Amino acid sequence: MKKKQLFALLGAVIIAISSAACGNSGNSSDTGTAESQEDAGSGSTSGAVDAEAAAQVIADAAGGSTDSQDSTSSGSGPTAASEAGNTTLSFSTVDLDGQPVTSEDLFSNNKITMVNIWGTFCGPCINEMPELEKLYAEFTGQGCGIIGIVGDAAGVDDESIISDAKSIIADTGVTYPNILPWDGLQDQLSFNAFPTTYFVDSKGTVIGSPVVGAYIDQYSSRLREALESIEQ
């Protein structure tokens, strides 16, 4: 394959990667909120792939191969995440104002709670937040809640990230609760990309596998399915 064709294919893959999910790169104060909002896509694509998959696409197109041929797997969204199984969440943490919250506080009054793990540097996360607020308004009366977890915050002393998160929440009009990560979050809600979204019942038990990437339609359908399964 000619170089021009290879570069065009690589460009298409990079667009797919950036438009629906961000890699879990942790704290990144150098990539400001404004830059994330301007440069990232809206999450309206059908999915995205990770860097290994991108390399494989290019190698296949050129007639070659890489060691990552078997690295892809199925899942909801741009990257696959492991099935949550019967994980039941139990934790204590604080909200962005430092007020203590527990898993029971967040889940017990809802039939289903959508847990959206996002990052302050992640454009797709920020771009979908007004839509999440609409979902929150739509489903609250049906017994559903939404909470956000600021996944790139290092803790209560991470003033820069907390400040960024508050600004983002104010700019996007979000009113649903947002909380900080707790010790053991990755053990209970594994994620390697932002946003990653789980669904949890009133007892804190994780339902099914997560949605990885910004996929509003999937959130809505998953909430409806979860409600129907509980009400049957």
Residue pairs with C-beta under 8 A, 6 or more apart in sequence:
1 61
1 62
1 63
5 61
6 58
6 61
6 62
9 57
9 58
9 61
10 54
10 57
10 58
13 49
13 53
13 54
13 57
13 58
14 54
15 41
15 45
16 45
16 47
16 48
16 49
16 78
17 48
17 49
17 50
17 51
17 54
17 78
18 39
18 40
18 41
18 48
18 123
19 40
19 41
19 42
19 43
19 44
19 45
19 48
19 124
20 41
20 43
20 45
20 47
20 48
20 77
20 78
20 124
20 213
20 214
20 215
21 43
21 48
21 77
21 78
21 79
21 122
21 124
21 193
21 194
21 195
21 212
21 213
21 214
22 40
22 119
22 121
22 122
22 123
22 124
22 125
22 193
22 194
23 50
23 192
23 193
23 194
24 119
24 151
24 191
24 192
24 193
24 194
25 119
25 121
25 152
26 152
27 152
27 153
27 154
27 158
27 161
28 119
28 121
28 152
29 160
29 161
31 121
33 120
33 121
33 126
33 164
33 167
33 168
36 120
36 121
36 122
36 123
36 126
37 123
37 126
37 127
38 123
39 123
40 122
40 123
40 124
40 126
40 127
41 123
41 124
41 127
42 124
42 127
42 128
42 214
43 124
43 127
43 128
43 213
43 214
43 215
43 216
47 77
47 78
47 213
48 77
48 78
48 79
48 213
49 57
49 72
49 78
49 79
50 71
50 78
50 79
50 193
52 66
52 68
52 71
52 72
53 68
53 71
53 72
55 66
55 68
56 66
56 68
56 69
56 71
56 72
59 65
59 66
72 80
73 80
74 80
75 81
75 209
75 212
76 209
76 210
76 211
76 212
76 213
76 215
76 218
77 193
77 196
77 210
77 211
77 212
77 213
77 215
77 218
78 193
78 212
78 213
79 192
79 193
79 212
79 213
80 212
81 190
81 191
81 192
81 196
81 209
81 210
81 212
82 190
82 209
83 208
83 209
84 189
84 198
84 206
84 207
84 208
84 209
84 210
85 206
86 205
86 206
87 188
87 189
87 205
87 206
88 203
88 204
88 205
88 206
89 103
89 107
89 188
89 189
89 200
89 204
89 205
89 206
90 103
90 204
91 102
91 103
91 182
91 184
91 185
91 188
92 100
92 101
92 102
92 103
92 182
93 100
93 101
93 102
93 179
93 180
93 181
93 182
94 100
94 101
94 156
94 179
94 180
95 101
95 177
95 178
95 179
95 180
96 150
96 162
96 165
96 166
96 169
96 178
96 179
96 180
98 156
101 177
101 179
103 204
104 204
106 113
106 145
106 147
106 177
106 179
107 113
107 145
107 200
107 201
107 202
107 203
107 204
108 202
108 203
109 145
109 202
110 143
110 144
110 145
110 202
111 142
111 143
111 144
111 201
111 202
111 226
111 227
111 230
112 143
112 144
112 145
112 199
112 200
112 201
112 202
112 207
112 223
112 226
112 227
112 230
113 144
113 145
113 146
113 147
113 199
113 200
113 201
114 135
114 144
114 145
114 146
114 147
114 197
114 198
114 199
114 200
114 219
114 222
114 223
115 146
115 147
115 149
115 189
115 197
115 198
115 199
115 200
116 125
116 132
116 146
116 147
116 148
116 149
116 195
116 197
117 148
117 149
117 151
117 189
117 191
117 194
117 195
117 196
117 197
117 198
118 125
118 126
118 129
118 148
118 149
118 150
118 151
118 194
118 195
119 125
119 150
119 151
119 152
119 194
119 195
120 126
120 150
120 152
120 153
120 161
120 164
120 165
120 168
121 152
122 194
122 195
124 194
124 195
124 213
124 214
125 194
125 195
125 214
126 168
126 172
127 214
128 195
128 214
128 216
129 148
129 168
129 169
129 172
129 173
129 174
130 172
130 173
130 174
131 216
132 146
132 148
132 174
132 176
132 216
132 219
133 172
133 173
133 174
133 175
133 176
135 146
135 216
135 219
135 220
135 223
136 145
136 146
136 175
136 176
139 145
139 146
139 223
142 227
143 227
144 223
144 227
145 176
146 176
147 176
147 177
147 178
147 179
148 169
148 174
148 176
148 177
148 178
148 179
149 178
149 179
149 180
149 181
149 185
149 189
150 161
150 162
150 165
150 178
150 179
150 180
150 181
151 181
151 185
151 191
151 194
151 196
152 161
152 194
153 161
153 162
153 165
153 180
153 181
154 161
155 180
155 181
156 162
156 180
162 180
165 178
169 178
189 196
189 198
189 206
189 210
191 210
191 212
193 212
193 213
195 212
195 213
195 214
196 210
196 211
196 212
197 210
197 211
197 212
197 219
198 206
198 210
199 206
199 207
199 208
199 222
199 223
199 226
200 206
200 207
201 207
201 226
201 230
207 226
208 222
211 218
211 219
211 222
